[in-house]
Amino acid sequence: MNLSYSAPRAWKIFLSRCSGAIITLSLLTAVLNPAAARPPEDKLNYIVKNFCVICHGAQLQGGSGPPLQPSYLRAKPNQQLLTTLLYGHAPAAMPAWAGSLSRSEAIWLIQRLRIGAVIEP
């Protein structure tokens, strides 16, 4: 019996059977403990209040950077916003936040900006 071929197949079967359980556990964690599923709001509000407002305006209405209000963000695809937030946009002097924000934090922040739910600076 050649284990080098059967071990990867067995591993794939195991993962395919466990993936449903892992997803179910993740969803249960989010439902039973919503605080664990969402990023720390204080951290994200601090970033908006102390950094984003410098370029995007005190009310996020725009300044040297574009507005971050729902009416403006509506036309922007999520992936474009996520990429810009995490990796920056050098021509516009937008810094990369990947070192300070996780992907889930960035997604949560974009969702909050899209509905105008970021606490005012």
VOZA-687125 format. One record per residue (C-alpha): x, y, z. Coordinates in nm, 2 decimals. Example, Ala and Ser with C-alpha at 12.3 -4.5 7.8 and 13.67 -1.06 7.14 Angstrom:
{{1.23; -0.45; 0.78}}
{{1.37; -0.11; 0.71}}
//
This chain:
{{0.00; 0.00; 0.00}}
{{0.14; 0.33; -0.11}}
{{0.06; 0.58; 0.17}}
{{0.19; 0.88; -0.02}}
{{-0.12; 0.86; -0.25}}
{{-0.39; 0.75; 0.01}}
{{-0.30; 0.99; 0.28}}
{{-0.39; 1.31; 0.08}}
{{-0.71; 1.15; -0.04}}
{{-0.80; 1.05; 0.32}}
{{-0.73; 1.40; 0.44}}
{{-0.96; 1.55; 0.17}}
{{-1.24; 1.31; 0.27}}
{{-1.19; 1.40; 0.63}}
{{-1.20; 1.78; 0.55}}
{{-1.50; 1.75; 0.33}}
{{-1.69; 1.58; 0.61}}
{{-1.58; 1.82; 0.88}}
{{-1.62; 2.14; 0.68}}
{{-2.00; 2.15; 0.74}}
{{-1.94; 2.11; 1.12}}
{{-1.68; 2.39; 1.12}}
{{-1.91; 2.63; 0.94}}
{{-2.20; 2.53; 1.17}}
{{-1.98; 2.60; 1.48}}
{{-1.87; 2.93; 1.34}}
{{-2.23; 3.04; 1.28}}
{{-2.34; 2.92; 1.62}}
{{-2.06; 3.12; 1.78}}
{{-2.17; 3.43; 1.59}}
{{-2.53; 3.38; 1.69}}
{{-2.47; 3.29; 2.06}}
{{-2.19; 3.54; 2.11}}
{{-2.22; 3.83; 1.87}}
{{-1.94; 4.02; 2.03}}
{{-1.70; 3.75; 1.93}}
{{-1.81; 3.77; 1.57}}
{{-1.76; 4.14; 1.52}}
{{-1.45; 4.35; 1.55}}
{{-1.39; 4.59; 1.84}}
{{-1.61; 4.89; 1.77}}
{{-1.39; 5.12; 1.99}}
{{-1.08; 5.04; 1.79}}
{{-1.25; 5.12; 1.45}}
{{-1.42; 5.43; 1.58}}
{{-1.08; 5.55; 1.71}}
{{-0.92; 5.50; 1.37}}
{{-1.21; 5.69; 1.20}}
{{-1.21; 5.98; 1.45}}
{{-0.83; 6.02; 1.46}}
{{-0.70; 5.92; 1.12}}
{{-0.98; 5.90; 0.85}}
{{-1.11; 6.25; 0.93}}
{{-0.77; 6.41; 0.85}}
{{-0.82; 6.35; 0.47}}
{{-1.19; 6.26; 0.45}}
{{-1.33; 6.55; 0.65}}
{{-1.47; 6.59; 1.00}}
{{-1.81; 6.46; 0.90}}
{{-1.65; 6.22; 0.63}}
{{-1.79; 6.46; 0.37}}
{{-1.46; 6.47; 0.18}}
{{-1.16; 6.68; 0.19}}
{{-0.83; 6.60; 0.03}}
{{-0.97; 6.24; 0.02}}
{{-1.31; 6.15; -0.12}}
{{-1.63; 6.14; 0.09}}
{{-1.70; 5.83; 0.30}}
{{-2.07; 5.88; 0.32}}
{{-2.33; 5.63; 0.20}}
{{-2.43; 5.83; -0.10}}
{{-2.08; 5.83; -0.24}}
{{-1.99; 5.47; -0.13}}
{{-2.30; 5.32; -0.29}}
{{-2.14; 5.34; -0.64}}
{{-1.81; 5.17; -0.52}}
{{-1.78; 4.79; -0.53}}
{{-1.70; 4.62; -0.20}}
{{-1.37; 4.47; -0.33}}
{{-1.25; 4.81; -0.45}}
{{-1.32; 4.96; -0.11}}
{{-1.16; 4.67; 0.07}}
{{-0.85; 4.67; -0.14}}
{{-0.81; 5.05; -0.10}}
{{-0.86; 5.03; 0.28}}
{{-0.62; 4.74; 0.33}}
{{-0.35; 4.82; 0.07}}
{{-0.38; 5.19; 0.02}}
{{-0.38; 5.40; -0.29}}
{{-0.04; 5.57; -0.34}}
{{-0.15; 5.83; -0.60}}
{{-0.41; 5.97; -0.36}}
{{-0.18; 5.93; -0.05}}
{{-0.42; 5.68; 0.10}}
{{-0.22; 5.47; 0.35}}
{{-0.24; 5.09; 0.38}}
{{-0.42; 4.97; 0.69}}
{{-0.35; 4.60; 0.65}}
{{-0.09; 4.62; 0.93}}
{{-0.35; 4.77; 1.17}}
{{-0.68; 4.61; 1.05}}
{{-0.77; 4.25; 0.99}}
{{-0.97; 4.17; 0.68}}
{{-1.28; 4.11; 0.90}}
{{-1.24; 4.45; 1.07}}
{{-1.20; 4.62; 0.73}}
{{-1.51; 4.46; 0.60}}
{{-1.71; 4.55; 0.91}}
{{-1.59; 4.91; 0.89}}
{{-1.69; 4.93; 0.52}}
{{-2.03; 4.79; 0.61}}
{{-2.08; 5.05; 0.88}}
{{-1.96; 5.34; 0.65}}
{{-2.20; 5.22; 0.38}}
{{-2.50; 5.26; 0.61}}
{{-2.37; 5.58; 0.78}}
{{-2.34; 5.40; 1.11}}
{{-1.99; 5.51; 1.21}}
{{-2.00; 5.72; 1.52}}
{{-1.95; 6.08; 1.43}}
{{-1.60; 6.21; 1.49}}
//
